[in-house]
Amino acid sequence: MTQNNSKITPSRTIGTYLLLGGIALIMLFPLFWLLSTSLKSPTEDIFGAPLQIFPTQPTLANFLSVWQNYPFGRYLLNSTIVASLTVGFNLLFCALAAYPLARLSFRGRDLLLALIVATLMIPFQIVMIPLYILTVQFGLRNTYLGVIFPGLASAFGIFLLRQAFQGVPKELEEAARIDGCTELGIWWHIMIPAVRPALATLAIFVFIGAWSDFLWPLIVLDQPDYFTLPLGVAKLASALDFDWRLIAAGSMISITPIILLFVFLQRYIIPTEAGSGVKG
């Protein structure tokens, strides 16, 4: 019998790279256009024809104007506090909830997991009013805790970490129990180090969601001292009567931390061999 083994030809490889490069350019063009607009001087046209893609006289004056004339430093601090606390609480509570769902046996475990996953189909707008009422009753309006209240835990995070915990070899868990380790000790010393890629992935998703959230902070905050960056950019847009250069500069300030976070954490989003500690 003859077998036709398909070989990857150089032309096919070049075509694949060209296709992927074209898709990448299409996806990155809005970001590049935002950066280009933020660097343009007042004498340069933004929407004129022909379209001027590159700034002819690049300047950082738009960034300096936004930073000096508007409290973007305060907005940046508020967003950092909100996003960091949201990530911390989410990782803690999701990991604590996911561990028994993955490694312990108890009555109703599968039903409980199904109910948790089912909440993913509930739009936030449906629970928004009850959450706001609870926030007001707890006295959390115009506070950092009030902003992070809906994001203390997530069904997606519980499910993601539950799947990661299930991939940890039982030999590690059994060896820890023989050594007298408690369930909390197994969770902290065995499980958490073994699922670091999943934790990093969840941290990035939660951080991006908390950093870019606009609706919930708009509802629970009316004091500018607690405004996050999305609210600050919206306020900037209304105050400047759509001066797109300054709005683009403010938007670049707001998305730069997300880009830096992904650059620093992307090396952790690689599946690792959880069973590397098991000797044959």
Secondary structure by P-SEA (a helix, b strand, c coil): cccccccccaaaaaaaaaaaaaaaaaaaaaaaaaaaaaaccccccccccccccccccccaaaaaaaaaacaaaaaaaaaaaaaaaaaaaaaaaaaaaaaaaccccccaaaaaaaaaaaacccccccaaaaaaaaaaaaccccccccccccccccaaaaaaaaaaaaaccaaaaaaaaaacccaaaaacccccccaaaaaaaaaaaaaaaaaaccaaaaaaccccccccaaaaaaaaaaaaccaaaaaaaaaaaaaaaaaaaaaacccccccccccccccc
